[in-house]
Amino acid sequence: MAMLGVQRIMTGQHVEANDVMHCFLGLRSLEIDVYFYLLKGRATVKEVAEALGRNRSTVQRAIQNLVQRGFAHRRTRTLRKGGYVYVYEAVSLAAMKDLIRAALDSFYKQIEEFLDQYWAESTKPT
């Protein structure tokens, strides 16, 4: 979790979707860019790489991470001349909000446990 981003969020500074996704979901900038590109509609790795001006293998790794973590889905599209290609699409914004809320709940519980365990009344500094 990027503490600088958390600090910006907690101090009421202007917050972007990228800040929240990076801080609470641990997504890197490219993964966030790929997510928002896929939110526009289904696309292949090649299409995403070309649109974002990035290397195909780099985009492939970003997409695989999004799929593994449940932020995107992979589908198989059959080609007319035979064969197939994988196409990817992002989960909806509503689903992403739910995932962020779950991450926030987990973060909140971890902080509560930390405070209860390490900052108990008996350990107040003198």
Phi, psi and omega per residue, in radians:
M1 nan 2.307 -3.121
A2 -1.444 1.902 -3.047
M3 -1.151 -0.557 3.098
L4 -1.080 -0.720 3.094
G5 -1.143 -0.703 3.094
V6 -1.095 -0.735 3.131
Q7 -1.068 -0.750 3.108
R8 -1.086 -0.725 -3.132
I9 -1.136 -0.786 -3.062
M10 -1.262 -0.417 -3.140
T11 -1.598 0.113 3.046
G12 1.354 0.238 3.081
Q13 -1.223 2.881 -3.138
H14 -0.984 2.215 -3.090
V15 -1.977 2.330 3.084
E16 -1.856 2.790 3.074
A17 -0.997 -0.683 3.135
N18 -1.009 -0.711 -3.138
D19 -1.059 -0.823 -3.099
V20 -1.161 -0.781 -3.115
M21 -1.149 -0.619 3.116
H22 -1.262 -0.836 -3.053
C23 -1.202 -0.821 -2.976
F24 -1.751 -0.278 3.096
L25 -1.960 -0.228 3.115
G26 1.301 0.377 3.140
L27 -1.396 2.500 3.069
R28 -1.479 2.891 -3.088
S29 -0.956 -0.805 -3.129
L30 -1.105 -0.722 3.130
E31 -1.081 -0.682 3.102
I32 -1.150 -0.773 3.103
D33 -1.057 -0.745 3.126
V34 -1.123 -0.768 3.122
Y35 -0.971 -0.882 -3.093
F36 -1.185 -0.539 3.051
Y37 -1.154 -0.804 -3.132
L38 -1.191 -0.389 3.104
L39 -1.128 -0.420 3.119
K40 -1.277 -0.394 -3.122
G41 2.714 2.998 -3.121
R42 -1.115 2.553 3.130
A43 -2.742 2.716 3.046
T44 -1.520 2.917 3.085
V45 -1.018 -0.762 -3.125
K46 -1.037 -0.780 -3.141
E47 -1.099 -0.744 3.137
V48 -1.144 -0.795 -3.123
A49 -1.035 -0.776 3.131
E50 -1.141 -0.751 -3.110
A51 -1.137 -0.648 -3.103
L52 -1.618 -0.088 3.133
G53 1.152 0.653 -3.111
R54 -2.121 2.843 3.114
N55 -1.135 2.436 -3.082
R56 -1.039 -0.747 -3.111
S57 -1.186 -0.578 3.093
T58 -1.164 -0.761 3.111
V59 -1.157 -0.663 3.107
Q60 -1.017 -0.786 3.126
R61 -1.117 -0.712 3.130
A62 -1.107 -0.756 3.139
I63 -1.148 -0.746 3.118
Q64 -1.029 -0.709 3.117
N65 -1.132 -0.737 3.105
L66 -1.071 -0.749 -3.141
V67 -1.147 -0.817 -3.117
Q68 -1.051 -0.595 -3.086
R69 -1.604 0.014 3.068
G70 1.496 0.272 -3.131
F71 -1.645 -0.171 3.115
A72 -2.641 2.864 3.140
H73 -2.205 2.603 3.094
R74 -1.903 2.360 3.086
R75 -2.218 2.724 3.082
T76 -1.786 2.268 3.079
R77 -2.019 2.179 3.128
T78 -1.377 2.329 3.129
L79 -1.519 2.595 -3.116
R80 -1.083 -0.652 -3.102
K81 -1.512 0.129 -3.118
G82 1.843 2.712 -3.129
G83 1.540 -2.980 -3.135
Y84 -2.647 2.932 3.078
V85 -2.476 2.578 3.069
Y86 -1.515 2.376 3.018
V87 -2.099 2.615 -3.050
Y88 -2.166 2.596 3.033
E89 -2.504 2.582 -3.131
A90 -1.375 2.686 2.982
V91 -1.200 2.765 -3.100
S92 -1.117 2.823 3.068
L93 -1.063 -0.638 3.118
A94 -1.091 -0.748 3.105
A95 -1.146 -0.689 3.118
M96 -1.112 -0.708 3.093
K97 -1.043 -0.738 3.124
D98 -1.095 -0.714 3.120
L99 -1.135 -0.698 3.110
I100 -1.165 -0.751 3.101
R101 -1.043 -0.725 3.113
A102 -1.103 -0.721 3.107
A103 -1.128 -0.700 3.106
L104 -1.125 -0.748 3.108
D105 -1.047 -0.767 3.124
S106 -1.105 -0.758 3.119
F107 -1.067 -0.802 -3.130
Y108 -1.052 -0.785 3.137
K109 -1.104 -0.685 3.124
Q110 -1.119 -0.731 3.136
I111 -1.169 -0.729 3.088
E112 -1.036 -0.796 3.125
E113 -1.101 -0.702 3.102
F114 -1.065 -0.834 -3.130
L115 -1.091 -0.754 -3.141
D116 -1.139 -0.677 -3.070
Q117 -1.401 -0.801 -2.989
Y118 -1.755 -0.360 -3.121
W119 -2.052 0.765 3.120
A120 -1.168 2.795 -3.119
E121 -0.939 -0.628 -3.061
S122 -1.263 -0.197 -3.093
T123 -1.934 0.431 3.107
K124 -1.118 2.392 3.086
P125 -1.184 2.595 3.140
T126 -1.683 nan nan
